[in-house]
Amino acid sequence: MEKWSPVLVVVLGSLVIAAIIGTALASEDAGNETLGDLKKFSSKEEIEAFLKEHAQGTKGSNGYPWMTGTGGQETAMDAPAPTSAPPAPTAAHDYSTTNVQVEGVDEADFLKNDGRYIYVISGESLAILEAFPAENAKIVSETRIEGIPTALFLAGDRLVVFATGTEESMTTVKGSIAPVPVQRVVTHAYIYDIGDRSDPDLVRTQTFTGSYYDARMIGDNVYVITREAPVWIRDEIALPEVRTDGGEAIMPDVYRPGTPLQNYVFYTASAFSVKNDGGTPDAETFLLGYDTTLFASQKNLYIGYRYVGAAGSGPSAATMPAYAGSREETIVHRFAIDDGKIDYKAMGRVPGHLLNQFSLDEYGGNLRVATTVEGWTREGSFQYNNVYVLNPAMETIGTLEHIAPDERIYAARFAGDRLYLVTFKRIDPLFVIDLSDPKHPGILGKLKIPGYSDYLHPYDPDHIIGIGKETSENTWGGVSVEGLKIALFDVSDVNNPIQVDTVVIGEPGTDSEALRDHKAFLFVKEKNLLVIPVSEIKRVENPESRYPGSYGTKTWQGAYVYSVKPADGFILLGTVAHAEKGSPYTWDSPDAVRRSLFMDDTLYTVSARSVVMTDLADGSRVNEVYLPYRWETYPTPYPVW
């Protein structure tokens, strides 16, 4: 540990979407059930005819969508809290859990902990570490997972591991004398009983066609989304399936939006209980577009997807600039959830596209949405940002448009009746937006500073933390991206937000997992503790150069640990090194810290290679446990330019 301050002794003393659509069938349309904008296909033949006519983006040279079968395969697989179980008597009294968007809605991750054990996907294995107390930490079991494990959930003595792989089967098609082989991407949900952590017992396997997309867990119910491009076997479509332990396949009903899209992908939403081994998973399939965002509250599930149509038509046409060449919208479907039951309720649409799951939020029964609109006119391109409030019927009741022209949203965070919005082009405006009256949202104040934030995290009702990059003007009049930036904002005076403190780490190219994944961000208000994973580019003098003042760079992998208070700003307590001279790549290195957590007074930082345990009181290294991950079995990462 480097530069650890004794101050620490005093200081420390995010859609999931649904499974089955319930009883809210609205009407009949040409014999097909409709759910708001969703229309149910009546037969497999109707799906085939629809895709051949409309799936322009997936047609092959033969005029049909991408075909597999007869030995063929999809071109590639898509890459992919509630409080943990009560701690055992020998577990830590205080420990962190996954950083989630909505309290009570757990988000799948490759690592979970329960205050005593750490459960982590390491390469092709599930490793369980008895991590507390830290000085005796060790791996108690390694379980080989079939396929490529992606994420997991922890529910008491049950563990769910999602893994994606391929599966070959024989199927009969029209006009074929013999069965035809077909390979498909599938996702397995392996449910383990971990009452004995040294010997996890696989009790059930759920299989879903398609690659893993996202998942949430509320109580004991898991909601998982898989997706796959239409798979054709000669002239027939292979429809999505759901199976339990190799049993008879469930063929979910398939719905499509009434609004035509440019490309289509099957999204299958499935729900199953972690503990009910005799239950049958519920599932429905939606033929939607590629650009899809999932969000879940404790009462509703939302799926939003991007739509681009011709200008001059549709609900958002009036809000678009004159002569706009295209009309960009986000369509959002709402599903009500109650004790594992899911009912389709309504569909809404707003101009623009979403950034990520933090562009959506539910408050007081309303859905709040932040979007960016991009397009072009005869005069050139345009870009601006909007905020909308939709009621439970998904009708727009509040509108705030044309925020920060010529900029796009870099980060959004809804907190109570406020929205904090970061846009960027040359300088970083932080907007404070009032949503206390959902029918009349308005800008309260804004702050313009260099740099930008990619993720915003509330500190308390009057302060917010941002992490992103510093920027500066270059000699050509443009903007250069500098090192990693952490900022603390005071928004107590909503009309005049101020930057309390900021720190910049490293040279250009310095990176952090927290920029892309909020689950890598560890903040504990009660301890005023902030831990940021950092892949740092450091500037070092080159003593071998014959030119004076010659410098080079080296890469450092680890985590920065701060105390953060509004009165003091950021105080660097120390750093935890995982590699002093790591890979020349700042991301995807086996030594890059991807997660951190604490149990009582021990900080655990986790990279692909190892778990490092550090005493929070004095910064001393307590232990290090190496994971079964094997770097040489994975491809070399691409450099960050």
C-alpha positions in Angstrom: 0.0 0.0 0.0 1.3 3.4 -0.9 1.0 6.8 0.8 -1.5 5.6 3.4 -2.6 8.4 5.8 -3.2 7.8 9.5 -6.3 9.9 9.1 -8.0 6.7 8.0 -8.0 5.3 11.5 -10.2 8.2 12.6 -12.3 8.3 9.5 -13.2 4.6 9.5 -13.5 3.8 13.2 -28.8 -1.0 -12.9 -33.8 -3.9 -17.7 -34.5 -6.1 -16.9 -37.6 -7.1 -18.4 -40.1 -9.4 -17.7 -40.9 -12.9 -18.1 -44.5 -13.6 -18.8 -47.0 -11.1 -20.0 -50.1 -11.5 -17.8 -53.7 -10.9 -18.3 -53.7 -7.3 -19.7 -54.6 -8.3 -23.3 -56.0 -5.1 -24.8 -57.8 -6.1 -28.0 -57.8 -8.2 -31.1 -56.2 -7.1 -34.4 -56.8 -9.4 -37.4 -57.0 -12.4 -35.1 -53.8 -11.4 -33.3 -53.7 -10.4 -29.6 -52.3 -6.9 -29.1 -50.7 -5.4 -26.0 -50.5 -1.7 -26.5 -48.1 -1.4 -29.5 -47.2 -5.1 -29.2 -48.9 -7.6 -31.5 -48.8 -11.3 -31.0 -47.9 -13.6 -33.9 -50.5 -16.3 -34.5 -48.2 -18.9 -36.0 -44.6 -19.8 -36.9 -45.4 -19.2 -40.6 -46.6 -15.7 -39.9 -43.2 -15.0 -38.1 -41.3 -16.3 -41.1 -43.3 -14.3 -43.6 -42.9 -11.1 -41.5 -39.1 -11.5 -41.2 -38.7 -12.2 -44.9 -40.6 -9.0 -45.7 -39.3 -6.6 -43.0 -35.9 -7.8 -41.6 -33.9 -5.8 -44.2 -30.8 -5.5 -42.0 -30.4 -9.3 -41.5 -30.9 -10.5 -45.1 -28.2 -12.6 -46.6 -27.2 -13.0 -50.3 -30.2 -15.4 -50.8 -32.6 -12.6 -49.8 -33.4 -14.2 -46.5 -32.2 -13.2 -43.0 -28.9 -14.7 -41.8 -29.2 -18.5 -42.1 -27.7 -21.2 -40.1 -28.1 -25.0 -40.1 -26.4 -27.8 -42.0 -23.4 -27.2 -39.8 -23.7 -23.4 -39.8 -23.6 -21.2 -36.8 -24.3 -17.6 -35.8 -21.4 -15.4 -36.6 -20.7 -14.4 -33.0 -22.1 -14.4 -29.5 -23.2 -11.1 -28.0 -20.8 -10.0 -25.3 -22.4 -9.6 -22.7 -29.3 -5.4 -4.5 -31.0 -6.5 -2.3 -28.8 -6.9 0.8 -27.0 -10.2 0.8 -27.9 -13.1 3.0 -27.7 -12.6 6.7 -24.1 -13.2 7.7 -23.1 -16.4 9.5 -21.9 -16.1 13.1 -18.3 -15.9 12.0 -19.0 -13.4 9.3 -18.3 -9.7 9.2 -20.8 -7.5 11.0 -20.6 -4.8 8.2 -20.0 -5.5 4.6 -20.7 -4.0 1.2 -22.9 -5.4 -1.5 -23.3 -4.7 -5.3 -23.7 -1.1 -6.2 -27.2 -1.1 -7.8 -29.4 1.6 -9.3 -32.6 0.8 -7.4 -32.6 -0.3 -3.8 -34.1 -3.8 -3.5 -33.5 -4.7 -7.1 -30.3 -6.8 -7.4 -28.2 -6.7 -10.5 -26.3 -9.7 -11.8 -22.5 -9.4 -11.6 -19.5 -11.6 -11.8 -18.9 -11.2 -8.1 -21.0 -11.4 -4.9 -20.3 -11.6 -1.2 -22.2 -12.4 2.0 -19.8 -11.0 4.6 -17.8 -14.2 4.9 -17.5 -15.7 1.4 -16.7 -14.2 -1.9 -18.3 -15.8 -5.0 -16.5 -14.9 -8.2 -16.5 -16.0 -11.8 -12.8 -16.6 -12.7 -12.1 -17.6 -16.2 -14.2 -20.7 -16.8 -14.7 -21.5 -13.2 -16.8 -20.4 -10.2 -14.4 -19.8 -7.3 -15.7 -19.5 -3.7 -13.3 -17.9 -1.2 -13.7 -18.0 2.5 -12.5 -14.4 2.7 -13.2 -13.5 6.4 -11.2 -13.2 8.4 -8.8 -11.9 5.8 -5.6 -13.3 7.3 -6.9 -16.8 6.8 -8.5 -16.3 3.4 -8.4 -19.2 0.9 -10.3 -20.7 -2.0 -12.6 -23.5 -0.6 -13.9 -24.7 -4.0 -13.5 -24.3 -7.7 -16.4 -25.4 -10.0 -15.9 -25.7 -13.7 -18.7 -24.1 -15.6 -19.8 -25.4 -18.9 -19.8 -22.5 -21.5 -18.6 -19.0 -20.8 -19.8 -17.9 -17.4 -20.9 -14.3 -17.4 -22.8 -13.3 -14.2 -24.3 -14.6 -11.0 -26.8 -14.0 -8.2 -26.6 -14.9 -4.6 -29.8 -15.7 -2.5 -28.9 -17.2 0.8 -27.7 -20.8 0.2 -28.6 -20.6 -3.5 -26.3 -19.3 -6.2 -27.3 -18.8 -9.9 -24.6 -18.7 -12.5 -25.3 -17.6 -16.1 -23.1 -19.0 -18.8 -23.3 -18.7 -22.6 -22.3 -21.4 -25.0 -23.4 -23.3 -28.2 -25.7 -26.3 -28.5 -26.1 -28.6 -31.5 -29.3 -30.4 -32.2 -31.0 -32.2 -35.0 -34.2 -30.8 -36.4 -36.6 -31.7 -39.2 -37.5 -29.2 -41.9 -39.8 -29.2 -44.8 -38.5 -30.9 -47.9 -35.7 -32.6 -46.0 -35.3 -36.4 -46.0 -33.1 -36.6 -42.9 -32.9 -34.3 -39.8 -30.7 -31.3 -40.3 -28.0 -30.3 -37.7 -28.2 -26.8 -36.3 -26.0 -25.0 -33.9 -27.4 -22.2 -31.7 -26.1 -19.9 -29.0 -27.8 -20.7 -25.6 -27.7 -19.4 -22.1 -27.7 -21.7 -19.1 -28.7 -20.6 -15.7 -27.1 -23.1 -13.3 -28.7 -23.1 -9.8 -26.4 -24.4 -7.1 -27.1 -25.3 -3.5 -24.1 -23.9 -1.6 -25.0 -25.0 1.9 -21.6 -26.7 1.7 -19.4 -24.0 0.2 -16.6 -26.5 -0.3 -18.9 -28.6 -2.6 -21.5 -26.7 -4.5 -24.4 -29.0 -5.6 -26.0 -28.3 -9.0 -29.7 -28.7 -8.3 -31.2 -27.3 -11.5 -30.4 -25.9 -14.9 -32.5 -23.5 -16.9 -31.6 -23.2 -20.6 -32.7 -20.3 -22.8 -31.8 -20.0 -26.5 -29.8 -16.8 -27.3 -26.9 -15.1 -25.6 -27.1 -13.6 -22.1 -28.1 -10.0 -22.1 -29.1 -8.8 -18.6 -30.8 -10.0 -15.4 -32.3 -8.7 -12.2 -33.4 -10.4 -9.0 -36.2 -9.2 -6.7 -36.7 -11.4 -3.6 -36.2 -15.0 -4.8 -37.4 -14.3 -8.4 -34.9 -13.9 -11.2 -35.7 -12.2 -14.4 -33.3 -12.8 -17.3 -33.1 -11.5 -20.8 -31.5 -13.4 -23.7 -31.3 -12.4 -27.3 -30.5 -13.9 -30.7 -30.6 -12.8 -34.3 -33.2 -14.8 -36.3 -31.8 -18.3 -36.9 -32.9 -19.9 -40.2 -32.6 -23.5 -41.1 -32.9 -23.4 -44.8 -36.3 -21.7 -45.3 -37.6 -22.2 -41.7 -37.1 -20.1 -38.6 -35.8 -21.6 -35.4 -38.0 -20.0 -32.7 -36.7 -19.2 -29.2 -37.0 -22.0 -26.6 -36.8 -22.4 -22.8 -36.0 -25.7 -21.1 -35.5 -27.0 -17.6 -32.8 -29.7 -17.2 -33.2 -30.9 -20.8 -36.9 -31.4 -20.5 -39.5 -30.6 -23.1 -39.0 -27.1 -24.6 -41.3 -24.3 -23.8 -42.0 -22.2 -26.9 -42.8 -18.7 -25.7 -45.4 -16.6 -27.4 -43.8 -14.1 -29.8 -44.8 -10.4 -30.0 -43.7 -7.6 -32.3 -44.1 -3.9 -32.1 -46.7 -2.3 -34.4 -44.1 0.3 -35.3 -41.8 -1.1 -38.0 -38.1 -1.3 -37.2 -35.0 -1.5 -39.4 -33.6 -4.6 -37.8 -35.1 -7.4 -35.6 -33.7 -9.5 -32.8 -35.5 -12.0 -30.6 -35.4 -10.9 -27.0 -36.7 -13.7 -24.6 -37.7 -12.5 -21.1 -37.9 -15.4 -18.6 -38.7 -15.6 -14.9 -37.9 -18.3 -12.5 -37.6 -18.8 -8.7 -34.2 -19.5 -7.2 -35.6 -21.8 -4.6 -38.7 -23.5 -6.2 -37.0 -26.4 -8.0 -40.3 -27.8 -9.2 -41.5 -24.6 -10.8 -41.7 -24.0 -14.6 -40.1 -20.8 -15.9 -42.4 -18.2 -17.5 -41.3 -16.7 -20.7 -42.3 -14.4 -23.5 -40.4 -13.4 -26.7 -40.3 -10.0 -28.3 -39.1 -9.2 -31.8 -37.4 -5.9 -31.2 -34.5 -3.8 -32.4 -30.8 -4.0 -31.5 -30.5 -0.9 -29.4 -32.4 -1.9 -26.3 -32.2 -0.7 -22.7 -33.6 -2.5 -19.6 -34.6 -0.9 -16.3 -36.4 -2.3 -13.3 -38.0 -0.7 -10.2 -39.5 -2.7 -7.4 -42.9 -2.4 -9.0 -42.3 -2.3 -12.7 -40.1 -3.5 -15.5 -39.4 -1.4 -18.5 -37.9 -2.1 -21.9 -37.0 0.7 -24.2 -35.6 0.5 -27.7 -34.6 3.0 -30.4 -36.6 3.7 -33.5 -35.6 5.8 -36.4 -38.2 6.6 -39.0 -38.8 9.1 -41.8 -39.2 12.8 -40.8 -42.5 14.5 -40.8 -44.5 11.7 -39.2 -45.1 10.2 -35.7 -45.7 11.7 -32.3 -42.3 13.4 -32.1 -42.4 15.0 -35.6 -43.5 18.4 -34.2 -40.5 18.6 -31.9 -37.9 17.9 -34.6 -36.2 20.8 -36.5 -37.5 21.7 -39.9 -36.2 19.5 -42.8 -35.0 16.8 -40.4 -33.9 13.9 -42.4 -34.9 11.3 -39.9 -37.1 10.9 -36.8 -35.5 9.3 -33.8 -37.6 8.0 -31.0 -37.4 5.7 -27.9 -40.3 3.3 -27.4 -40.8 2.1 -23.8 -43.0 -0.7 -22.6 -44.1 -1.0 -19.0 -44.8 -4.3 -17.1 -46.2 -4.3 -13.6 -44.7 -6.9 -11.2 -46.2 -8.2 -8.0 -44.7 -11.2 -6.2 -43.3 -12.7 -9.3 -46.4 -12.1 -11.4 -46.0 -9.8 -14.4 -48.7 -8.0 -16.4 -48.2 -5.9 -19.4 -49.6 -2.4 -18.8 -48.7 0.3 -21.3 -46.5 1.6 -24.1 -45.0 5.2 -24.4 -42.7 6.9 -26.8 -40.5 10.0 -26.6 -38.1 11.7 -29.0 -34.4 10.8 -28.9 -32.4 7.8 -27.7 -31.3 6.6 -24.3 -27.7 6.6 -23.0 -28.0 3.7 -20.6 -30.2 2.4 -17.8 -29.6 5.5 -15.8 -31.6 7.4 -18.4 -34.7 5.9 -16.9 -36.1 6.2 -13.4 -39.4 5.7 -11.6 -40.6 8.1 -8.9 -44.1 8.6 -7.5 -45.5 6.1 -10.1 -44.2 8.1 -13.0 -41.4 7.2 -15.4 -38.8 9.9 -16.0 -36.7 9.7 -19.2 -33.6 11.6 -20.4 -32.8 11.4 -24.1 -30.5 12.8 -26.7 -31.8 13.7 -30.2 -29.4 13.6 -33.1 -30.2 14.2 -36.8 -29.6 16.5 -39.7 -31.2 19.3 -41.7 -30.3 21.1 -44.9 -28.1 23.3 -42.8 -26.2 20.4 -41.2 -26.4 18.1 -38.2 -28.1 18.9 -34.9 -28.0 17.5 -31.4 -29.8 18.4 -28.2 -31.3 16.7 -25.1 -34.7 16.3 -23.5 -36.4 15.2 -20.3 -39.8 13.7 -20.2 -42.2 12.5 -17.5 -44.7 9.7 -18.3 -47.6 8.7 -16.1 -48.5 5.0 -15.4 -50.4 4.9 -18.6 -47.1 5.9 -20.3 -48.6 9.2 -21.5 -46.2 12.1 -21.6 -47.3 14.6 -18.9 -44.1 16.7 -18.5 -41.6 17.9 -21.1 -38.3 19.8 -21.0 -36.6 19.9 -24.4 -33.7 21.4 -26.3 -31.2 21.3 -23.4 -27.6 22.0 -24.3 -27.8 22.3 -28.1 -24.9 20.7 -30.0 -24.0 18.5 -27.0 -25.1 15.0 -25.9 -25.7 13.3 -22.6 -22.6 11.8 -21.0 -24.2 10.9 -17.6 -27.6 11.1 -15.9 -28.7 10.4 -12.4 -32.2 10.8 -11.0 -32.4 11.4 -7.2 -35.7 12.0 -5.7 -37.3 15.0 -7.3 -34.1 16.1 -9.1 -32.2 15.0 -12.2 -28.5 15.7 -12.5 -27.5 15.7 -16.1 -24.0 16.0 -17.6 -23.6 17.0 -21.3 -20.4 17.6 -23.2 -18.8 18.9 -26.4 -16.1 21.2 -25.3 -16.8 21.9 -21.7 -18.8 20.0 -19.1 -22.1 21.5 -18.0 -23.7 19.9 -14.9 -27.5 20.6 -15.0 -29.7 20.5 -11.9 -33.2 19.8 -13.1 -36.3 20.1 -11.0 -38.9 17.3 -11.2 -40.9 18.1 -8.1 -43.8 19.1 -10.4 -43.9 16.2 -12.9 -46.0 18.3 -15.3 -43.5 21.2 -15.4 -39.9 20.1 -15.2 -37.4 22.9 -15.3 -33.7 23.7 -15.1 -32.8 25.1 -11.7 -29.1 25.8 -12.3 -26.0 24.6 -14.1 -22.2 24.6 -13.7 -19.7 24.8 -16.5 -16.3 23.3 -15.9 -13.6 21.5 -18.0 -13.9 17.8 -18.3 -16.9 15.5 -18.1 -18.5 12.8 -15.9 -19.4 9.3 -17.2 -21.1 8.3 -13.9 -22.8 10.2 -11.2 -23.4 8.9 -7.7 -25.3 10.7 -4.9 -23.3 11.4 -1.7 -26.3 12.9 0.2 -29.3 15.1 -0.8 -27.0 18.1 -1.3 -23.9 16.5 -2.9 -23.1 14.3 -5.8 -19.9 12.6 -6.9 -18.9 12.3 -10.6 -16.2 10.2 -12.3 -15.0 10.8 -15.8 -12.2 12.5 -17.7 -10.4 15.8 -17.5 -10.1 17.8 -20.7 -8.1 20.8 -22.0 -7.9 22.9 -25.1 -5.2 21.9 -27.4 -3.1 24.1 -29.7 -5.4 23.4 -32.7 -8.4 24.8 -30.9 -9.9 21.4 -30.2 -10.3 19.5 -26.9 -7.8 16.9 -25.6 -8.8 14.2 -23.1 -6.5 14.1 -20.1 -6.4 11.8 -17.0 -9.1 10.3 -14.9 -11.2 12.9 -13.0 -13.2 12.6 -9.8 -15.3 15.6 -8.7 -17.6 16.4 -5.8 -20.4 18.9 -6.4 -22.4 20.9 -3.9 -26.0 21.3 -5.1 -27.6 22.6 -1.9 -28.1 25.9 -3.7 -29.8 24.4 -6.7 -29.6 27.6 -8.7 -25.8 27.8 -8.3 -24.2 24.4 -8.0 -20.5 24.5 -7.3 -17.6 22.1 -7.6 -16.3 21.4 -4.0 -13.2 19.5 -5.0 -11.7 17.6 -7.9 -8.7 15.3 -8.4 -7.1 14.1 -11.6 -5.3 10.8 -11.8 -2.7 9.9 -14.3 -1.8 10.9 -17.8 -4.0 10.7 -20.9 -5.1 7.1 -21.4 -5.7 6.5 -17.7 -8.8 4.4 -17.3 -11.2 2.9 -14.8 -13.8 0.1 -14.9 -16.1 2.5 -13.1 -16.4 4.7 -16.2 -18.2 1.8 -18.0 -19.8 -0.2 -15.1 -21.3 1.4 -12.0 -20.8 -1.9 -10.1 -17.1 -1.1 -10.0 -17.8 2.1 -8.0 -17.6 1.6 -4.2 -18.9 4.4 -2.0 -19.9 4.0 1.7 -21.4 7.1 3.1 -21.2 5.8 6.7 -17.5 5.5 6.4 -17.0 8.4 3.9 -15.1 5.8 1.9 -14.6 5.9 -1.8 -12.6 3.3 -3.7 -12.0 3.7 -7.5 -10.3 1.0 -9.7 -7.6 2.7 -11.7 -5.5 1.6 -14.7 -3.0 4.5 -14.6 -0.7 5.8 -17.2 2.3 7.3 -15.3 4.8 9.7 -16.7 8.4 8.6 -15.8 11.7 10.0 -16.7 13.8 8.0 -19.2 17.3 7.8 -17.7 18.6 5.9 -20.8 17.8 8.7 -23.2 20.6 10.9 -24.3 18.2 13.8 -24.6 17.6 15.8 -21.3 14.1 15.9 -20.0 13.1 12.8 -22.0 10.1 11.0 -20.5 8.2 7.8 -21.1 5.2 6.1 -19.6 4.4 3.0 -17.6 1.2 1.4 -16.6 0.1 0.9 -12.9 -2.8 -1.3 -12.0 -4.6 -1.0 -8.7 -7.2 1.1 -6.7 -7.2 4.6 -5.2 -8.8 4.9 -1.8 -10.2 8.2 -0.6 -12.0 9.7 2.4 -14.6 12.1 1.0 -16.5 14.7 3.0 -18.1 18.0 1.8 -16.0 20.0 4.2 -12.7 18.4 3.2 -13.2 17.2 -0.4 -11.2 14.1 -1.4 -8.3 13.0 0.9 -6.1 10.3 -0.6 -5.8 7.6 2.1 -3.7 5.4 0.0 -3.4 3.1 -3.1 -3.6 -0.6 -3.5 -1.2 -1.9 -6.1 -2.0 -5.0 -8.1 0.8 -4.5 -10.7 3.5 -1.8 -10.6 4.6 -2.6 -14.2 1.6 -4.2 -15.7 0.4 -4.8 -19.2 0.9 -1.9 -21.7 -2.8 -1.9 -22.1 -4.8 0.0 -19.6 -7.9 -2.0 -19.9 -8.6 -5.8 -19.9 -5.3 -6.5 -18.2 -5.4 -9.5 -15.8 -4.1 -7.1 -13.1 -6.7 -4.4 -13.7 -8.9 -4.0 -10.6 -12.6 -4.5 -11.6 -14.3 -4.6 -8.2 -13.8 -3.7 -4.6 -15.7 -4.5 -1.4 -15.2 -4.4 2.3 -15.8 -6.6 5.3 -15.5 -4.8 8.6 -12.1 -3.1 8.5 -10.7 -5.0 5.5 -10.7 -3.8 1.9 -10.8 -6.4 -0.8 -9.8 -5.4 -4.3 -10.4 -7.9 -7.1 -8.7 -8.3 -10.5 -8.9 -11.2 -12.8 -5.7 -12.5 -11.4 -6.2 -12.1 -7.6 -8.0 -10.8 -4.6 -5.8 -8.4 -2.5 -6.8 -7.8 1.1 -5.8 -4.5 2.8 -6.2 -3.3 6.4 -8.3 -0.1 6.3 -6.8 1.0 9.6 -3.2 1.3 8.5 -3.0 0.4 4.9 -1.0 -2.8 5.4 -1.4 -5.7 3.0 -3.1 -8.6 4.9 -3.2 -11.3 2.3 -3.5 -12.1 -1.4 -5.4 -15.0 -2.9 -4.7 -16.0 -6.5 -7.7 -16.9 -8.6 -7.9 -19.9 -11.0 -8.1 -17.5 -14.0 -5.5 -18.3 -16.8 -4.6 -15.2 -18.8 -2.9 -17.2 -21.6 -6.2 -18.9 -22.5 -7.8 -15.5 -23.5 -7.0 -13.3 -26.5 -4.6 -10.4 -26.2 -6.6 -7.2 -25.4 -6.6 -4.3 -27.8 -4.7 -1.2 -26.8 -6.4 2.0 -25.7 -5.5 4.8 -28.1 
